[in-house]
Amino acid sequence: MAIIIKNEDEINKIRVAGKILAEAHKLVADNIQPGVTTSKLDKIVEKYIRSKGAVPSFKGYPSFDGTSKFPASICASINNEVIHGIPNNLKLNDGDILSVDIGVYLNGFHADAARTLKVGKVSEEISRLVDVTQQSFFEGIKHAKPGKHLNEIGAAIQEYVEENGFSVVRDFVGHGVGRDLHEDPQIPHYKQPGRGPVLKKGMVLAIEPMVNEGSFEVEFGDDDWTIVTRDGLCSAHYENTIVITDDEPEILTIISDENE
């Protein structure tokens, strides 16, 4: 495992990409409503990212087996779709949830972040699923400090999620991010044997708990991209790119008042 420590210039480049990314997510939140299509949201995001001189990280990204490339700028995953949903012309319905994952590439560096948004009025339980997923990220990064160990992040996420009656996806994990969209280390969001690598100042990490309403088991959908829950129940996703600092981690992909 080769974890790349970023210098201040590199971190600042990711920070600039992260600001564009945070604004792109705000655009999605401002435009989401019953009747809108994920294809329209994808076009809004791509236009904005390119207007800033940046490139959508996901468009053209190769599949696991290398046989295809992702056709859109956002991953748009509805209800029981966990990640990697392909935008299309189906209209969102009142009561849906939509997980939107976006990457931005600028000046040689990537930033990566995801949100799950509520469409219209959702059920109390699904609303709680979305809120618990988001908070689990913040529970995890309480341990994202120099001298702590990587596996403490995932253990804290799992504990919080399971205390609230949900489950953490095991088959997909967080990752380092920088010149490549996916770098070492892999970051499971559940408890692992051992303590994992020691966290050091300058590590840039994408922490992204995926939380299921029911079982943590997932499988491929029909399009060879979209991952769905095996039991058909809903899933939520929350992700930010962070950097380890001398003290508290800095979140590079969030608008300052987003979590207030």
N, C-alpha and C positions, 0 to 999 in steps of 0.2 A: 504494500500500500504506500503510495507516494502522495502525501497530502501537501499541496502547494500553499506556502505562506505568501500572502500578498503584501506588497509594500504600499505606502500611502498613496502614491500616484495610481497604482492599479485599483486600490479600493475606491478612490475618488471616481475613476472611470465607471466602476460598477454602481457607485452611488448615483451618478448622472443617469445611467440606464435605468436604475431603479426608480428614479423620480418620474421618468416617462412612463414606466410600467404602472406605477401607482395611479397616475392620471388616466391611463388607459382603463384600469379597473373602475375608476370613478365614472368614466364615460359609460361603461356597461351598466353600472348601478343606476345611472341617471336615465338610461334608455330601456331598462327591462320592465316589462309589463305584460299582462295577458294579451295574446294576439301577435306579439312580436316574434320574429323567427331568429334562430341562432345564426343563420346565414347573414341576416342584416347586422346583428351584433358583431360578427366577424369582420364585415366590411367596414364598420365604424372604427373598430380597433386598428385594422391594418392601415386605413387612411391616416389615422392620427399618428401611429408609430412612424410611418414613412414621412409624414410632414415634419417630423423632428430630426430627419436625417438618419434614423435608425432602421433596423430590419427586424421583422418578427422572427424570433428564434425557431419557432416550431415549423414554419412553412417550409416544406421540403425535407424535414427531418426524417431519416431512414427508419423503417420499422425494425422490430427485433430481429427478424430473419433477413433483412436487407432486400426484400422483394418489392417493397413499395415505399413511397414517401408521403408524409402527412400533407394533406391537400389544403390546409387552412392556416390562419394566423392564430386562432385560439382553439383550445380544446373545450368543447361545450358538452357537458355530461348531465343528463336530465334524470332526476329521481333515482332509479336503481342503477344508473350508469355511474361508475366510480370515477374513472379517468379516461382520457383520450377519446372522448366523444367527438365525432366529426360534425361540424355545423351543417344544417340543412334547412329546407324551406317549410318544415312543420312548425306550426304556431304553438308557442308556449301557452299553457292553460293556467287559470287561477288555481292556486294550491300546489303548483309544481315547485320544485327547487332545481336550481341550475348551478352546477359547479363549472367555473370558468378558470382555466389555467392559461397564463400568458407568459411568454418570454420575450425579452428585448435584447438585441445585440447592437452595440454601439462602441466604436473606437477599440474594437478587438476584444470586448468583454460582454458577457451575458449577465442578465438579472432574470429571476424566475419567481413567480408568485401566483397563488390561486385563491379564489374566494368561492363560497357557496352562497347564492342569493335566493331570497324567497320571492316567488312570483305571486303577487296579489296576497290573498289571505290563506295562509297554510295552517294545517292542524297544529294544535299545541305540542304534540309529541314531535312532529317534524321540525317545528320551530326550535324546540329544545335540542334536537340533534344538531342543527346548524350552530346553535350557540355553544354547545359543549365542545364541538369540533374546534371552533375558533379559540375557546378558552384553553383547550388542551395544548395548543401551540404555546400560549403564554406560560402555562404551567411547565412545559418542557424547557423553555429558554431561561427559566430561573437558574438552570444548571449550566447555561452556556457562558462559562467564565473560565479564565485561564487557571490551570491547575486542577479543574474538574475533569471528569472522564466522559467520553462521548456517550457511553451507554446509559449514563444517568439521565440524559435528555429523554430517550425513549422510554425508560422505566417510569419516569414521572408522567409522561403522556398516557401510557397504558393505565397506570393507576387511576388517574383522574377520569379517563373515559369509562373504565369498567365500574368505578364507583357510581357513575351516572347511568349504568345499565346498558351501555353500548359496547361495541367491539372495534378493535383496531385492525385494519387490513395488514396482513403479514407479507403478502407477495410483492408489494411495491414499497419502496423506501425513499427517504430523502437522500441528499447527495451534496458533495462539494460543487461549487460553481465558480467560473472564472473565464479563462480563455475558451474553455470548452463548457458546453451546457451541463454536461454530467462529468464530474471529476470525483476522485477519491476525497473523502471516505464515503462509503454507503452508510446511511443513517436509518436503521430500523426505528420504528416508533413504538416499540414494545421491548420488554426486558430481554436482554441477551446474557448468555454466560460470560463471565469475566467483566472487566470494567471498560475495555475499549481504549483507544488512543487518548492520551492527555491532550486537552484543549489548550491551544496556544494563541496568543495575540496574532492577528493577521489571517487566521483561518476564516474563509468565507463559505457559509453553509446554507443550503436550502432545506429548511425543516418543513415538512408537509404532511401532517397527520391526515389519513383518510379513515373515516369513522363510519361504521355501518350500524344501521338500526337493529339488525338481527345478527346473524353469524358473520364472522370475519372472512368467510370463504368467498372467493371471486372466480370468474372465468371470462374467457373471451366471448364477446358478442358475435354477431353474424358478419361484421365487416372486417374482421381481423385487426382492428385497431381498438375499438371500444371495449373497456373492461366493465363487467356488470357484476352485481351481487348474485351469488348462486341461488339465494332464496327469494330473490325478486323484491326485497325490501330496500328502502332508500339508503343512500350513502351521501356523506358530505366531505368536503375537502377544504383545508385552509393551509396556505403556504406563504412564507416570506423568505427572502434572502437576508441573512444576517452576517455580521462580522464580529468575531471575538475581539474585544478591546482589553484595556487594562482592568476594566471593571465590568459594568453591565454591557450586554451585547447591544450593538447598534442595528436596528432594523432598517434595511436599505430600500425597502419596497413598500413603504406605508406612508400615507399622508398623516401629518402630525395629530390631527384630531379624529382619525378614523376609528380608534378603539376607545374613545371617550364617551 
